[in-house]
Amino acid sequence: MTEKSHILIVDDNPEIREIIQVLLEGEGFEIKEASDGKTALDLARSIDFDLIILDIMMPGKNGYQTCIEIRKNSNAPILFLSARTKDSDKTLGFSSGGDDYLAKPFSYNELISRSKALIRRYQIYRGKHDAQTAQTGKDVNADTDTPEIISYHHLEINEEKEQVFSEGKLLTLTATEYAMLLLLIKNRRQIFSAQHLYEAVWDETYYYGANNTVMVHIRNLRRKIEKDAKNPVLIKTIWGRGYRCD
């Protein structure tokens, strides 16, 4: 990489922030720190981060609340780092907009590998667009040639720019949501089990609990792309087998 990727570490424990900083700076990343949600939000509004590592239990705004606020302005991947390991905690983390969840105490190697995987997926599937592209869906520096568009019901996907439109309106998807949608639409009528989806999109070996991760991301994606998320027609659930786009 010619340009260093930027990571924001948000944790009220200075020792944990220091450990993570040392680990990730050793991998060549540029690090910023925040000890609370408010500071994290201020930094996320002013810097285009490639990854945000977010603790849950913090004074003031907790990690879930901070994640929801960050998602209003940023699609950067969010990795929750927390001692809370119940399935309900993970579900709440994913529901609030998180991309991954790592329990404390964590393996240093696992933290590094997950961070790299999230950044790689963000850069490959989503990319970065300037403010005008994000607001209008048009790239002023683009070639005049009309890009190939994938049409599916009321959706249009510009794969070259990693943009999804619903009836002409640019949707705000996370890198994970975009990757999942693109995979399903490009393989219509194929049923993807939760394991297949997880291993294809997250590029990691399936583990116990990943089924819940996939389910929550599908639910979040439906909220953004379906006209009626409670009665989905774009991404269908094939009970006992997985998910499919027809």
Number of C-alpha atoms within 10 A of each C-alpha: 5 4 8 11 18 17 26 24 23 28 26 19 13 13 10 13 20 14 11 18 20 13 16 19 12 10 11 13 18 17 19 17 20 20 17 22 27 16 13 22 17 12 17 19 13 8 13 16 21 26 23 28 24 28 28 23 17 18 13 11 15 16 26 24 15 24 28 15 18 23 19 11 12 19 22 26 25 28 25 24 24 20 15 16 13 9 12 11 16 23 17 13 25 26 18 20 25 29 22 20 23 20 15 12 9 12 11 12 10 11 19 14 13 18 21 18 15 24 22 17 18 22 15 13 21 23 16 17 15 10 10 11 16 15 11 10 18 15 14 10 7 10 8 7 6 7 12 10 14 14 13 15 9 13 19 18 21 14 16 12 18 18 23 25 17 17 11 11 13 19 16 19 21 24 25 23 21 21 21 21 23 18 17 20 19 12 14 13 12 14 19 20 17 19 17 14 22 20 14 16 19 20 13 13 11 16 10 7 10 16 16 16 21 20 16 20 21 18 16 19 20 22 14 15 22 17 14 11 16 10 11 15 16 21 22 16 17 12 7 7 11 18 21 20 20 15
